[in-house]
Amino acid sequence: MEAVTDIVAGSRWSRWRIVMWGTATFLLLLPAIAMQFTSEVDWDARDFVIMGVMLASACAVCELAARASSNGAYRTAAGIAVGTALLTAWTNLAVGMIGSESNPYNLVFAGVLGIALVGAIVARFEASGMARAMIAAGLAQAAAGAFGLTADVRGALFSMGFSGLWLLSALTFRVAARQLAASSKLV
């Protein structure tokens, strides 16, 4: 049986890593498969490159989070945050959160991603600080959606729903912080 440090350090391919990278590969292949059966999916090389970079970046950040902490709640919270960031970026590039993808208002959502990233860096990726950073990202997402209500009610409500994902990540980071604090008291 391999030591936990070997798994965390990435010296073997665990099931979750295979599932994560396999799912990313499948998601990237899905439009290519769909293009064989319908003309409604029309990706060019640029679309595949952009999506490939986004998926690889998301998987790489999840790998880093897994190496940062062996705590399951921390890893789950990081996965939720990375997934929310990926969905926010992908939705904005594909169809736009508010109106179409060419609506300049959608640039506001890059600020939400910036808040999450800068907050994580300021928190030094520690669980309690990450919880606060994800709360800030959730509030920013909700505010951005609320400001878009006059332009596109359906899109604004959809984007406001993403704030729930940021807040779920914050709650899970808070659980991780409590677990880590309790385990450090035992040592």
PyMOL commands that place a pseudoatom at each C-alpha (Angstrom):
pseudoatom trace, name=CA, resn=MET, resi=1, chain=A, elem=C, hetatm=0, pos=[0.000, 0.000, 0.000]
pseudoatom trace, name=CA, resn=GLU, resi=2, chain=A, elem=C, hetatm=0, pos=[1.395, 3.376, -1.018]
pseudoatom trace, name=CA, resn=ALA, resi=3, chain=A, elem=C, hetatm=0, pos=[1.808, 6.144, 1.495]
pseudoatom trace, name=CA, resn=VAL, resi=4, chain=A, elem=C, hetatm=0, pos=[-0.615, 9.055, 1.449]
pseudoatom trace, name=CA, resn=THR, resi=5, chain=A, elem=C, hetatm=0, pos=[2.289, 11.394, 0.736]
pseudoatom trace, name=CA, resn=ASP, resi=6, chain=A, elem=C, hetatm=0, pos=[2.989, 9.495, -2.508]
pseudoatom trace, name=CA, resn=ILE, resi=7, chain=A, elem=C, hetatm=0, pos=[-0.601, 9.964, -3.612]
pseudoatom trace, name=CA, resn=VAL, resi=8, chain=A, elem=C, hetatm=0, pos=[-0.685, 13.639, -2.602]
pseudoatom trace, name=CA, resn=ALA, resi=9, chain=A, elem=C, hetatm=0, pos=[2.676, 14.296, -4.242]
pseudoatom trace, name=CA, resn=GLY, resi=10, chain=A, elem=C, hetatm=0, pos=[1.324, 12.793, -7.443]
pseudoatom trace, name=CA, resn=SER, resi=11, chain=A, elem=C, hetatm=0, pos=[3.615, 9.795, -7.849]
pseudoatom trace, name=CA, resn=ARG, resi=12, chain=A, elem=C, hetatm=0, pos=[0.695, 7.596, -8.909]
pseudoatom trace, name=CA, resn=TRP, resi=13, chain=A, elem=C, hetatm=0, pos=[-2.472, 8.052, -10.867]
pseudoatom trace, name=CA, resn=SER, resi=14, chain=A, elem=C, hetatm=0, pos=[-5.309, 7.705, -8.384]
pseudoatom trace, name=CA, resn=ARG, resi=15, chain=A, elem=C, hetatm=0, pos=[-8.883, 7.083, -9.496]
pseudoatom trace, name=CA, resn=TRP, resi=16, chain=A, elem=C, hetatm=0, pos=[-9.958, 10.693, -9.012]
pseudoatom trace, name=CA, resn=ARG, resi=17, chain=A, elem=C, hetatm=0, pos=[-7.128, 11.937, -11.223]
pseudoatom trace, name=CA, resn=ILE, resi=18, chain=A, elem=C, hetatm=0, pos=[-8.047, 9.492, -13.974]
pseudoatom trace, name=CA, resn=VAL, resi=19, chain=A, elem=C, hetatm=0, pos=[-11.705, 10.517, -13.726]
pseudoatom trace, name=CA, resn=MET, resi=20, chain=A, elem=C, hetatm=0, pos=[-10.851, 14.235, -13.696]
pseudoatom trace, name=CA, resn=TRP, resi=21, chain=A, elem=C, hetatm=0, pos=[-8.482, 14.188, -16.685]
pseudoatom trace, name=CA, resn=GLY, resi=22, chain=A, elem=C, hetatm=0, pos=[-10.666, 11.658, -18.516]
pseudoatom trace, name=CA, resn=THR, resi=23, chain=A, elem=C, hetatm=0, pos=[-13.734, 13.852, -18.059]
pseudoatom trace, name=CA, resn=ALA, resi=24, chain=A, elem=C, hetatm=0, pos=[-11.810, 16.879, -19.325]
pseudoatom trace, name=CA, resn=THR, resi=25, chain=A, elem=C, hetatm=0, pos=[-10.709, 14.925, -22.392]
pseudoatom trace, name=CA, resn=PHE, resi=26, chain=A, elem=C, hetatm=0, pos=[-14.274, 13.710, -23.001]
pseudoatom trace, name=CA, resn=LEU, resi=27, chain=A, elem=C, hetatm=0, pos=[-15.635, 17.267, -22.711]
pseudoatom trace, name=CA, resn=LEU, resi=28, chain=A, elem=C, hetatm=0, pos=[-13.096, 18.457, -25.249]
pseudoatom trace, name=CA, resn=LEU, resi=29, chain=A, elem=C, hetatm=0, pos=[-13.963, 15.609, -27.650]
pseudoatom trace, name=CA, resn=LEU, resi=30, chain=A, elem=C, hetatm=0, pos=[-17.717, 16.043, -27.273]
pseudoatom trace, name=CA, resn=PRO, resi=31, chain=A, elem=C, hetatm=0, pos=[-18.045, 18.989, -29.704]
pseudoatom trace, name=CA, resn=ALA, resi=32, chain=A, elem=C, hetatm=0, pos=[-15.924, 17.130, -32.286]
pseudoatom trace, name=CA, resn=ILE, resi=33, chain=A, elem=C, hetatm=0, pos=[-18.287, 14.164, -32.029]
pseudoatom trace, name=CA, resn=ALA, resi=34, chain=A, elem=C, hetatm=0, pos=[-21.368, 16.401, -32.153]
pseudoatom trace, name=CA, resn=MET, resi=35, chain=A, elem=C, hetatm=0, pos=[-20.050, 18.149, -35.279]
pseudoatom trace, name=CA, resn=GLN, resi=36, chain=A, elem=C, hetatm=0, pos=[-20.259, 14.798, -37.084]
pseudoatom trace, name=CA, resn=PHE, resi=37, chain=A, elem=C, hetatm=0, pos=[-24.029, 14.638, -36.523]
pseudoatom trace, name=CA, resn=THR, resi=38, chain=A, elem=C, hetatm=0, pos=[-25.292, 18.232, -36.520]
pseudoatom trace, name=CA, resn=SER, resi=39, chain=A, elem=C, hetatm=0, pos=[-24.431, 21.546, -38.110]
pseudoatom trace, name=CA, resn=GLU, resi=40, chain=A, elem=C, hetatm=0, pos=[-25.524, 23.403, -34.976]
pseudoatom trace, name=CA, resn=VAL, resi=41, chain=A, elem=C, hetatm=0, pos=[-22.188, 22.669, -33.325]
pseudoatom trace, name=CA, resn=ASP, resi=42, chain=A, elem=C, hetatm=0, pos=[-19.545, 24.495, -35.349]
pseudoatom trace, name=CA, resn=TRP, resi=43, chain=A, elem=C, hetatm=0, pos=[-16.223, 24.744, -33.546]
pseudoatom trace, name=CA, resn=ASP, resi=44, chain=A, elem=C, hetatm=0, pos=[-13.020, 25.791, -35.248]
pseudoatom trace, name=CA, resn=ALA, resi=45, chain=A, elem=C, hetatm=0, pos=[-9.446, 25.108, -34.143]
pseudoatom trace, name=CA, resn=ARG, resi=46, chain=A, elem=C, hetatm=0, pos=[-9.417, 28.235, -31.980]
pseudoatom trace, name=CA, resn=ASP, resi=47, chain=A, elem=C, hetatm=0, pos=[-12.466, 27.024, -30.026]
pseudoatom trace, name=CA, resn=PHE, resi=48, chain=A, elem=C, hetatm=0, pos=[-10.788, 23.691, -29.311]
pseudoatom trace, name=CA, resn=VAL, resi=49, chain=A, elem=C, hetatm=0, pos=[-7.538, 25.361, -28.250]
pseudoatom trace, name=CA, resn=ILE, resi=50, chain=A, elem=C, hetatm=0, pos=[-9.306, 27.791, -25.901]
pseudoatom trace, name=CA, resn=MET, resi=51, chain=A, elem=C, hetatm=0, pos=[-11.432, 25.068, -24.350]
pseudoatom trace, name=CA, resn=GLY, resi=52, chain=A, elem=C, hetatm=0, pos=[-8.406, 22.765, -24.088]
pseudoatom trace, name=CA, resn=VAL, resi=53, chain=A, elem=C, hetatm=0, pos=[-6.421, 25.435, -22.265]
pseudoatom trace, name=CA, resn=MET, resi=54, chain=A, elem=C, hetatm=0, pos=[-9.347, 26.164, -19.930]
pseudoatom trace, name=CA, resn=LEU, resi=55, chain=A, elem=C, hetatm=0, pos=[-9.892, 22.484, -19.100]
pseudoatom trace, name=CA, resn=ALA, resi=56, chain=A, elem=C, hetatm=0, pos=[-6.173, 21.770, -18.648]
pseudoatom trace, name=CA, resn=SER, resi=57, chain=A, elem=C, hetatm=0, pos=[-5.837, 24.836, -16.410]
pseudoatom trace, name=CA, resn=ALA, resi=58, chain=A, elem=C, hetatm=0, pos=[-8.806, 23.770, -14.298]
pseudoatom trace, name=CA, resn=CYS, resi=59, chain=A, elem=C, hetatm=0, pos=[-7.411, 20.246, -13.914]
pseudoatom trace, name=CA, resn=ALA, resi=60, chain=A, elem=C, hetatm=0, pos=[-3.954, 21.600, -13.068]
pseudoatom trace, name=CA, resn=VAL, resi=61, chain=A, elem=C, hetatm=0, pos=[-5.385, 23.873, -10.359]
pseudoatom trace, name=CA, resn=CYS, resi=62, chain=A, elem=C, hetatm=0, pos=[-7.286, 20.895, -8.914]
pseudoatom trace, name=CA, resn=GLU, resi=63, chain=A, elem=C, hetatm=0, pos=[-4.005, 18.949, -8.902]
pseudoatom trace, name=CA, resn=LEU, resi=64, chain=A, elem=C, hetatm=0, pos=[-2.325, 21.793, -7.001]
pseudoatom trace, name=CA, resn=ALA, resi=65, chain=A, elem=C, hetatm=0, pos=[-5.185, 21.937, -4.499]
pseudoatom trace, name=CA, resn=ALA, resi=66, chain=A, elem=C, hetatm=0, pos=[-4.894, 18.195, -3.932]
pseudoatom trace, name=CA, resn=ARG, resi=67, chain=A, elem=C, hetatm=0, pos=[-1.210, 18.631, -3.225]
pseudoatom trace, name=CA, resn=ALA, resi=68, chain=A, elem=C, hetatm=0, pos=[-1.825, 21.626, -0.961]
pseudoatom trace, name=CA, resn=SER, resi=69, chain=A, elem=C, hetatm=0, pos=[-3.973, 19.669, 1.477]
pseudoatom trace, name=CA, resn=SER, resi=70, chain=A, elem=C, hetatm=0, pos=[-4.870, 16.057, 2.095]
pseudoatom trace, name=CA, resn=ASN, resi=71, chain=A, elem=C, hetatm=0, pos=[-8.129, 17.230, 3.723]
pseudoatom trace, name=CA, resn=GLY, resi=72, chain=A, elem=C, hetatm=0, pos=[-11.120, 15.988, 1.725]
pseudoatom trace, name=CA, resn=ALA, resi=73, chain=A, elem=C, hetatm=0, pos=[-13.282, 19.015, 2.482]
pseudoatom trace, name=CA, resn=TYR, resi=74, chain=A, elem=C, hetatm=0, pos=[-10.504, 21.354, 1.303]
pseudoatom trace, name=CA, resn=ARG, resi=75, chain=A, elem=C, hetatm=0, pos=[-10.136, 19.402, -1.942]
pseudoatom trace, name=CA, resn=THR, resi=76, chain=A, elem=C, hetatm=0, pos=[-13.891, 19.379, -2.483]
pseudoatom trace, name=CA, resn=ALA, resi=77, chain=A, elem=C, hetatm=0, pos=[-14.147, 23.127, -1.840]
pseudoatom trace, name=CA, resn=ALA, resi=78, chain=A, elem=C, hetatm=0, pos=[-11.305, 23.796, -4.269]
pseudoatom trace, name=CA, resn=GLY, resi=79, chain=A, elem=C, hetatm=0, pos=[-12.975, 21.608, -6.888]
pseudoatom trace, name=CA, resn=ILE, resi=80, chain=A, elem=C, hetatm=0, pos=[-16.249, 23.500, -6.508]
pseudoatom trace, name=CA, resn=ALA, resi=81, chain=A, elem=C, hetatm=0, pos=[-14.445, 26.852, -6.815]
pseudoatom trace, name=CA, resn=VAL, resi=82, chain=A, elem=C, hetatm=0, pos=[-12.446, 25.745, -9.868]
pseudoatom trace, name=CA, resn=GLY, resi=83, chain=A, elem=C, hetatm=0, pos=[-15.569, 24.286, -11.475]
pseudoatom trace, name=CA, resn=THR, resi=84, chain=A, elem=C, hetatm=0, pos=[-17.511, 27.493, -10.841]
pseudoatom trace, name=CA, resn=ALA, resi=85, chain=A, elem=C, hetatm=0, pos=[-14.713, 29.596, -12.335]
pseudoatom trace, name=CA, resn=LEU, resi=86, chain=A, elem=C, hetatm=0, pos=[-14.538, 27.307, -15.377]
pseudoatom trace, name=CA, resn=LEU, resi=87, chain=A, elem=C, hetatm=0, pos=[-18.305, 27.433, -15.909]
pseudoatom trace, name=CA, resn=THR, resi=88, chain=A, elem=C, hetatm=0, pos=[-18.345, 31.212, -15.522]
pseudoatom trace, name=CA, resn=ALA, resi=89, chain=A, elem=C, hetatm=0, pos=[-15.590, 31.694, -18.097]
pseudoatom trace, name=CA, resn=TRP, resi=90, chain=A, elem=C, hetatm=0, pos=[-16.997, 29.084, -20.485]
pseudoatom trace, name=CA, resn=THR, resi=91, chain=A, elem=C, hetatm=0, pos=[-20.534, 30.483, -20.328]
pseudoatom trace, name=CA, resn=ASN, resi=92, chain=A, elem=C, hetatm=0, pos=[-19.292, 34.005, -20.969]
pseudoatom trace, name=CA, resn=LEU, resi=93, chain=A, elem=C, hetatm=0, pos=[-17.184, 32.929, -23.934]
pseudoatom trace, name=CA, resn=ALA, resi=94, chain=A, elem=C, hetatm=0, pos=[-19.850, 30.669, -25.438]
pseudoatom trace, name=CA, resn=VAL, resi=95, chain=A, elem=C, hetatm=0, pos=[-23.094, 32.594, -25.020]
pseudoatom trace, name=CA, resn=GLY, resi=96, chain=A, elem=C, hetatm=0, pos=[-22.560, 35.332, -22.428]
pseudoatom trace, name=CA, resn=MET, resi=97, chain=A, elem=C, hetatm=0, pos=[-24.081, 35.568, -18.972]
pseudoatom trace, name=CA, resn=ILE, resi=98, chain=A, elem=C, hetatm=0, pos=[-25.917, 38.811, -19.759]
pseudoatom trace, name=CA, resn=GLY, resi=99, chain=A, elem=C, hetatm=0, pos=[-27.150, 39.051, -23.328]
pseudoatom trace, name=CA, resn=SER, resi=100, chain=A, elem=C, hetatm=0, pos=[-24.835, 37.627, -25.983]
pseudoatom trace, name=CA, resn=GLU, resi=101, chain=A, elem=C, hetatm=0, pos=[-21.164, 36.776, -25.624]
pseudoatom trace, name=CA, resn=SER, resi=102, chain=A, elem=C, hetatm=0, pos=[-20.285, 40.065, -27.335]
pseudoatom trace, name=CA, resn=ASN, resi=103, chain=A, elem=C, hetatm=0, pos=[-22.085, 42.165, -24.695]
pseudoatom trace, name=CA, resn=PRO, resi=104, chain=A, elem=C, hetatm=0, pos=[-19.359, 44.223, -22.973]
pseudoatom trace, name=CA, resn=TYR, resi=105, chain=A, elem=C, hetatm=0, pos=[-21.255, 43.901, -19.688]
pseudoatom trace, name=CA, resn=ASN, resi=106, chain=A, elem=C, hetatm=0, pos=[-19.999, 40.295, -19.475]
pseudoatom trace, name=CA, resn=LEU, resi=107, chain=A, elem=C, hetatm=0, pos=[-16.486, 41.601, -18.812]
pseudoatom trace, name=CA, resn=VAL, resi=108, chain=A, elem=C, hetatm=0, pos=[-17.695, 42.304, -15.256]
pseudoatom trace, name=CA, resn=PHE, resi=109, chain=A, elem=C, hetatm=0, pos=[-17.586, 38.557, -14.598]
pseudoatom trace, name=CA, resn=ALA, resi=110, chain=A, elem=C, hetatm=0, pos=[-13.833, 38.563, -15.207]
pseudoatom trace, name=CA, resn=GLY, resi=111, chain=A, elem=C, hetatm=0, pos=[-13.722, 40.753, -12.106]
pseudoatom trace, name=CA, resn=VAL, resi=112, chain=A, elem=C, hetatm=0, pos=[-15.509, 38.024, -10.149]
pseudoatom trace, name=CA, resn=LEU, resi=113, chain=A, elem=C, hetatm=0, pos=[-12.834, 35.537, -11.216]
pseudoatom trace, name=CA, resn=GLY, resi=114, chain=A, elem=C, hetatm=0, pos=[-10.182, 38.100, -10.285]
pseudoatom trace, name=CA, resn=ILE, resi=115, chain=A, elem=C, hetatm=0, pos=[-11.679, 38.512, -6.817]
pseudoatom trace, name=CA, resn=ALA, resi=116, chain=A, elem=C, hetatm=0, pos=[-11.592, 34.745, -6.271]
pseudoatom trace, name=CA, resn=LEU, resi=117, chain=A, elem=C, hetatm=0, pos=[-7.999, 34.459, -7.511]
pseudoatom trace, name=CA, resn=VAL, resi=118, chain=A, elem=C, hetatm=0, pos=[-6.596, 37.474, -5.663]
pseudoatom trace, name=CA, resn=GLY, resi=119, chain=A, elem=C, hetatm=0, pos=[-8.496, 36.476, -2.531]
pseudoatom trace, name=CA, resn=ALA, resi=120, chain=A, elem=C, hetatm=0, pos=[-6.994, 32.981, -2.687]
pseudoatom trace, name=CA, resn=ILE, resi=121, chain=A, elem=C, hetatm=0, pos=[-3.491, 34.392, -3.103]
pseudoatom trace, name=CA, resn=VAL, resi=122, chain=A, elem=C, hetatm=0, pos=[-3.948, 36.874, -0.251]
pseudoatom trace, name=CA, resn=ALA, resi=123, chain=A, elem=C, hetatm=0, pos=[-5.258, 34.005, 1.915]
pseudoatom trace, name=CA, resn=ARG, resi=124, chain=A, elem=C, hetatm=0, pos=[-2.166, 31.985, 0.989]
pseudoatom trace, name=CA, resn=PHE, resi=125, chain=A, elem=C, hetatm=0, pos=[-4.579, 29.217, 0.042]
pseudoatom trace, name=CA, resn=GLU, resi=126, chain=A, elem=C, hetatm=0, pos=[-5.352, 28.538, 3.722]
pseudoatom trace, name=CA, resn=ALA, resi=127, chain=A, elem=C, hetatm=0, pos=[-8.839, 27.175, 4.285]
pseudoatom trace, name=CA, resn=SER, resi=128, chain=A, elem=C, hetatm=0, pos=[-10.262, 29.953, 6.486]
pseudoatom trace, name=CA, resn=GLY, resi=129, chain=A, elem=C, hetatm=0, pos=[-9.015, 32.678, 4.150]
pseudoatom trace, name=CA, resn=MET, resi=130, chain=A, elem=C, hetatm=0, pos=[-10.238, 30.746, 1.127]
pseudoatom trace, name=CA, resn=ALA, resi=131, chain=A, elem=C, hetatm=0, pos=[-13.711, 30.689, 2.704]
pseudoatom trace, name=CA, resn=ARG, resi=132, chain=A, elem=C, hetatm=0, pos=[-13.669, 34.496, 2.920]
pseudoatom trace, name=CA, resn=ALA, resi=133, chain=A, elem=C, hetatm=0, pos=[-12.372, 34.806, -0.654]
pseudoatom trace, name=CA, resn=MET, resi=134, chain=A, elem=C, hetatm=0, pos=[-15.162, 32.578, -1.980]
pseudoatom trace, name=CA, resn=ILE, resi=135, chain=A, elem=C, hetatm=0, pos=[-17.771, 34.583, -0.030]
pseudoatom trace, name=CA, resn=ALA, resi=136, chain=A, elem=C, hetatm=0, pos=[-16.411, 37.737, -1.699]
pseudoatom trace, name=CA, resn=ALA, resi=137, chain=A, elem=C, hetatm=0, pos=[-16.572, 36.060, -5.123]
pseudoatom trace, name=CA, resn=GLY, resi=138, chain=A, elem=C, hetatm=0, pos=[-20.136, 34.898, -4.423]
pseudoatom trace, name=CA, resn=LEU, resi=139, chain=A, elem=C, hetatm=0, pos=[-21.256, 38.368, -3.397]
pseudoatom trace, name=CA, resn=ALA, resi=140, chain=A, elem=C, hetatm=0, pos=[-19.554, 39.893, -6.440]
pseudoatom trace, name=CA, resn=GLN, resi=141, chain=A, elem=C, hetatm=0, pos=[-21.255, 37.337, -8.713]
pseudoatom trace, name=CA, resn=ALA, resi=142, chain=A, elem=C, hetatm=0, pos=[-24.651, 38.123, -7.178]
pseudoatom trace, name=CA, resn=ALA, resi=143, chain=A, elem=C, hetatm=0, pos=[-24.072, 41.870, -7.496]
pseudoatom trace, name=CA, resn=ALA, resi=144, chain=A, elem=C, hetatm=0, pos=[-22.935, 41.554, -11.116]
pseudoatom trace, name=CA, resn=GLY, resi=145, chain=A, elem=C, hetatm=0, pos=[-26.039, 39.549, -11.927]
pseudoatom trace, name=CA, resn=ALA, resi=146, chain=A, elem=C, hetatm=0, pos=[-28.287, 42.003, -10.095]
pseudoatom trace, name=CA, resn=PHE, resi=147, chain=A, elem=C, hetatm=0, pos=[-26.898, 44.912, -12.099]
pseudoatom trace, name=CA, resn=GLY, resi=148, chain=A, elem=C, hetatm=0, pos=[-27.679, 42.992, -15.286]
pseudoatom trace, name=CA, resn=LEU, resi=149, chain=A, elem=C, hetatm=0, pos=[-31.359, 42.529, -14.441]
pseudoatom trace, name=CA, resn=THR, resi=150, chain=A, elem=C, hetatm=0, pos=[-32.411, 45.484, -16.594]
pseudoatom trace, name=CA, resn=ALA, resi=151, chain=A, elem=C, hetatm=0, pos=[-30.511, 44.178, -19.629]
pseudoatom trace, name=CA, resn=ASP, resi=152, chain=A, elem=C, hetatm=0, pos=[-31.383, 40.459, -19.494]
pseudoatom trace, name=CA, resn=VAL, resi=153, chain=A, elem=C, hetatm=0, pos=[-33.528, 39.106, -16.651]
pseudoatom trace, name=CA, resn=ARG, resi=154, chain=A, elem=C, hetatm=0, pos=[-33.036, 35.425, -17.502]
pseudoatom trace, name=CA, resn=GLY, resi=155, chain=A, elem=C, hetatm=0, pos=[-29.261, 35.773, -17.893]
pseudoatom trace, name=CA, resn=ALA, resi=156, chain=A, elem=C, hetatm=0, pos=[-28.996, 37.863, -14.747]
pseudoatom trace, name=CA, resn=LEU, resi=157, chain=A, elem=C, hetatm=0, pos=[-30.881, 35.314, -12.672]
pseudoatom trace, name=CA, resn=PHE, resi=158, chain=A, elem=C, hetatm=0, pos=[-28.777, 32.518, -14.190]
pseudoatom trace, name=CA, resn=SER, resi=159, chain=A, elem=C, hetatm=0, pos=[-25.561, 34.322, -13.297]
pseudoatom trace, name=CA, resn=MET, resi=160, chain=A, elem=C, hetatm=0, pos=[-26.841, 35.112, -9.811]
pseudoatom trace, name=CA, resn=GLY, resi=161, chain=A, elem=C, hetatm=0, pos=[-27.367, 31.377, -9.353]
pseudoatom trace, name=CA, resn=PHE, resi=162, chain=A, elem=C, hetatm=0, pos=[-23.624, 30.915, -9.747]
pseudoatom trace, name=CA, resn=SER, resi=163, chain=A, elem=C, hetatm=0, pos=[-23.175, 32.860, -6.513]
pseudoatom trace, name=CA, resn=GLY, resi=164, chain=A, elem=C, hetatm=0, pos=[-24.652, 29.835, -4.752]
pseudoatom trace, name=CA, resn=LEU, resi=165, chain=A, elem=C, hetatm=0, pos=[-21.781, 27.712, -6.065]
pseudoatom trace, name=CA, resn=TRP, resi=166, chain=A, elem=C, hetatm=0, pos=[-19.209, 30.205, -4.768]
pseudoatom trace, name=CA, resn=LEU, resi=167, chain=A, elem=C, hetatm=0, pos=[-20.965, 30.203, -1.391]
pseudoatom trace, name=CA, resn=LEU, resi=168, chain=A, elem=C, hetatm=0, pos=[-21.078, 26.388, -1.344]
pseudoatom trace, name=CA, resn=SER, resi=169, chain=A, elem=C, hetatm=0, pos=[-17.324, 26.426, -1.883]
pseudoatom trace, name=CA, resn=ALA, resi=170, chain=A, elem=C, hetatm=0, pos=[-16.961, 28.939, 0.971]
pseudoatom trace, name=CA, resn=LEU, resi=171, chain=A, elem=C, hetatm=0, pos=[-19.025, 26.753, 3.297]
pseudoatom trace, name=CA, resn=THR, resi=172, chain=A, elem=C, hetatm=0, pos=[-16.937, 23.707, 2.406]
pseudoatom trace, name=CA, resn=PHE, resi=173, chain=A, elem=C, hetatm=0, pos=[-13.696, 25.649, 2.968]
pseudoatom trace, name=CA, resn=ARG, resi=174, chain=A, elem=C, hetatm=0, pos=[-15.070, 26.650, 6.383]
pseudoatom trace, name=CA, resn=VAL, resi=175, chain=A, elem=C, hetatm=0, pos=[-15.678, 22.959, 7.185]
pseudoatom trace, name=CA, resn=ALA, resi=176, chain=A, elem=C, hetatm=0, pos=[-12.103, 22.211, 6.080]
pseudoatom trace, name=CA, resn=ALA, resi=177, chain=A, elem=C, hetatm=0, pos=[-10.755, 25.003, 8.279]
pseudoatom trace, name=CA, resn=ARG, resi=178, chain=A, elem=C, hetatm=0, pos=[-12.567, 23.587, 11.313]
pseudoatom trace, name=CA, resn=GLN, resi=179, chain=A, elem=C, hetatm=0, pos=[-11.349, 20.054, 10.563]
pseudoatom trace, name=CA, resn=LEU, resi=180, chain=A, elem=C, hetatm=0, pos=[-7.777, 21.216, 10.108]
pseudoatom trace, name=CA, resn=ALA, resi=181, chain=A, elem=C, hetatm=0, pos=[-7.904, 23.258, 13.321]
pseudoatom trace, name=CA, resn=ALA, resi=182, chain=A, elem=C, hetatm=0, pos=[-9.294, 20.280, 15.243]
pseudoatom trace, name=CA, resn=SER, resi=183, chain=A, elem=C, hetatm=0, pos=[-6.647, 17.918, 13.856]
pseudoatom trace, name=CA, resn=SER, resi=184, chain=A, elem=C, hetatm=0, pos=[-3.815, 20.345, 14.742]
pseudoatom trace, name=CA, resn=LYS, resi=185, chain=A, elem=C, hetatm=0, pos=[-5.062, 20.440, 18.358]
pseudoatom trace, name=CA, resn=LEU, resi=186, chain=A, elem=C, hetatm=0, pos=[-4.800, 16.653, 18.517]
pseudoatom trace, name=CA, resn=VAL, resi=187, chain=A, elem=C, hetatm=0, pos=[-1.129, 16.683, 17.589]
for i in range(1, 187): cmd.bond("trace and resi %d" % i, "trace and resi %d" % (i + 1))
show_as sticks, trace
zoom trace
